[in-house]
Amino acid sequence: MKRLYILMTFLCWNLAYSQIVNPTSATTNLSANFSTHLEFVYNGTGLETFPSLSANHLSTTPLNSFIAVETTGYIDFDLGGIYDIDGIAFWNQNLGGPFTNMGVNSVTFLSSMDGVSYTEIPGAPTNFAEVMVGLAPPEVFNFTAVNAAFIRMVINSNHGGDNTGFAEIAFSAGEGLSTNTFSFGNHVKLFPNPSSDFIQISGLNKRLGYNIVNVLGAQVKIGSMNNNEQIDVRNFTQGLYVLKLDNGTVIKFIKNK
């Protein structure tokens, strides 16, 4: 009976395992209107529960949503790590105001590992509905997971308003883990991530060999290191890399500019 309980607990944990991914920052080519702020769309402002992929959003106002002067443009969301993104929860502008027709309509979602080169996400949503109520749940979409550190949302149109806005966005990740915690059950961590010059590994209790490979699987560096010893990555090209330690730990990291 005890073995069955353990097995059921393990299975339930796996079925329930899903990570809410809230962006840590965002940039855009859109100009804020009505004194709104871009961070309102990813920091939970206006949600009844945060973090969440299903909570209701309160009636939209300039204090809990983002409204742009323009009707089209893009927003780049920095996820703060590398995730296997497999879903999007989106709360559109709602009846709270200024107007529901300012809500986002046609969109294109793209993913990136370096924040420079973006690829369209197959199966991601292409349209959002106009929301005609003041307390509203999100539209939720799922698709085949893509490895991403950045997500770009291109706004192609709204629902006919003079400006474009929305209330909140969040992402879900399946079995992929953040680069900040990918350590196979031990306390080994890599930082800073992303990095432009040096990376360090903490949590080592002895000197270990390592090798670093790029996304094509080609080895780019080998060596050995002690706890908190720096590895020079200044000559690496921008992109995703995987560091493998002799103790079996595998950690993804991004080399930026």
Backbone hydrogen bonds, N-H to C=O, Kabsch-Sander energy under -0.5 kcal/mol:
donor,donor_aa,acceptor,acceptor_aa,energy
5,Y,1,M,-2.3
6,I,2,K,-2.2
7,L,3,R,-2.2
8,M,4,L,-2.7
9,T,5,Y,-2.5
10,F,6,I,-2.3
11,L,7,L,-2.4
12,C,8,M,-2.7
13,W,9,T,-2.3
14,N,10,F,-2.0
15,L,11,L,-2.4
16,A,12,C,-2.3
17,Y,13,W,-1.1
19,Q,173,A,-2.9
21,V,19,Q,-0.5
21,V,171,F,-3.7
22,N,20,I,-0.6
24,T,78,D,-2.8
25,S,78,D,-1.2
27,T,76,D,-2.1
29,N,74,Y,-1.4
33,N,67,I,-3.3
36,T,33,N,-1.8
37,H,65,S,-0.7
40,F,37,H,-1.4
41,V,38,L,-1.9
42,Y,39,E,-1.6
43,N,39,E,-1.4
47,L,44,G,-2.1
48,E,56,N,-2.5
57,H,136,A,-3.1
58,L,46,G,-3.1
64,N,61,T,-1.8
65,S,61,T,-0.6
66,F,166,F,-2.5
68,A,164,T,-3.8
69,V,31,S,-2.9
73,G,155,I,-1.6
75,I,153,M,-1.8
76,D,27,T,-3.1
77,F,75,I,-0.6
77,F,151,I,-3.5
78,D,25,S,-2.5
78,D,76,D,-0.5
79,L,77,F,-0.6
79,L,149,A,-2.5
83,Y,81,G,-0.5
83,Y,148,A,-2.6
85,I,83,Y,-1.2
85,I,146,V,-2.1
86,D,172,S,-2.6
87,G,172,S,-1.0
88,I,141,F,-2.3
89,A,170,A,-2.8
90,F,139,E,-2.4
91,W,168,E,-2.8
92,N,90,F,-0.6
93,Q,165,G,-0.8
95,L,133,V,-2.4
97,G,94,N,-1.6
102,M,99,F,-1.4
103,G,100,T,-2.0
104,V,165,G,-0.8
105,N,157,S,-2.7
107,V,126,T,-2.3
108,T,154,V,-1.8
110,L,152,R,-2.4
111,S,119,T,-2.9
112,S,150,F,-2.0
118,Y,116,V,-0.5
119,T,111,S,-2.4
121,I,109,F,-2.6
124,A,121,I,-1.6
128,F,105,N,-1.4
131,V,93,Q,-0.8
132,M,130,E,-0.6
136,A,57,H,-1.8
139,E,90,F,-2.7
140,V,138,P,-0.5
141,F,88,I,-2.5
143,F,86,D,-2.0
146,V,85,I,-2.3
148,A,83,Y,-2.8
148,A,146,V,-0.5
149,A,112,S,-2.8
150,F,112,S,-2.2
151,I,77,F,-2.1
152,R,110,L,-2.8
153,M,75,I,-2.7
154,V,108,T,-3.2
154,V,152,R,-0.6
155,I,73,G,-3.2
155,I,153,M,-0.6
156,N,106,S,-2.6
156,N,154,V,-0.7
157,S,106,S,-1.4
159,H,101,N,-0.9
159,H,103,G,-1.1
161,G,101,N,-2.2
164,T,68,A,-1.1
164,T,70,E,-1.0
165,G,102,M,-2.4
166,F,66,F,-1.8
167,A,91,W,-2.2
168,E,91,W,-1.8
169,I,41,V,-2.5
170,A,89,A,-2.2
171,F,21,V,-2.3
172,S,87,G,-1.9
173,A,19,Q,-2.4
174,G,84,D,-1.6
181,T,178,S,-1.5
182,F,178,S,-0.8
183,S,181,T,-1.2
186,N,183,S,-1.5
189,K,202,S,-2.0
191,F,200,Q,-2.2
195,S,254,I,-2.3
199,I,231,I,-2.1
200,Q,191,F,-3.1
201,I,229,E,-0.7
202,S,189,K,-2.6
208,L,225,M,-2.5
210,Y,223,G,-3.2
211,N,244,K,-1.9
212,I,221,K,-3.1
213,V,242,V,-2.4
214,N,218,A,-2.1
215,V,240,L,-0.7
217,G,214,N,-2.1
220,V,212,I,-3.3
221,K,212,I,-1.4
223,G,210,Y,-2.1
225,M,208,L,-2.6
228,N,201,I,-3.6
229,E,226,N,-1.9
231,I,199,I,-2.7
233,V,197,D,-3.3
233,V,231,I,-0.5
234,R,197,D,-0.7
236,F,233,V,-1.6
239,G,255,K,-2.1
241,Y,253,F,-2.8
242,V,213,V,-2.7
243,L,251,I,-3.1
244,K,211,N,-2.9
244,K,242,V,-0.5
245,L,249,T,-2.7
246,D,209,G,-2.0
248,G,245,L,-1.9
251,I,243,L,-2.5
253,F,241,Y,-2.5
255,K,239,G,-2.8
256,N,195,S,-2.2
256,N,254,I,-0.6
